[in-house]
């Protein structure tokens, strides 16, 4: 995911929920630092999202 594209969606008036729905699919997604809905940080945080599969192993 590209933070510039996410910021453009924010500038177009999409809410974080709208952006999440548009950019994620049915796969389970993990954001390493957790989801931050603050508009100033949302794009950078969402850009770190990873689809969970055999190559991604979140630490507990």
Secondary structure as GFF3:
##gff-version 3
##sequence-region A 1 60
A	DSSP	alpha_helix	3	11	.	.	.	ID=ss1
A	DSSP	alpha_helix	16	23	.	.	.	ID=ss2
A	DSSP	beta_strand	29	30	.	.	.	ID=ss3
A	DSSP	alpha_helix	42	46	.	.	.	ID=ss4
A	DSSP	beta_strand	50	51	.	.	.	ID=ss5
###
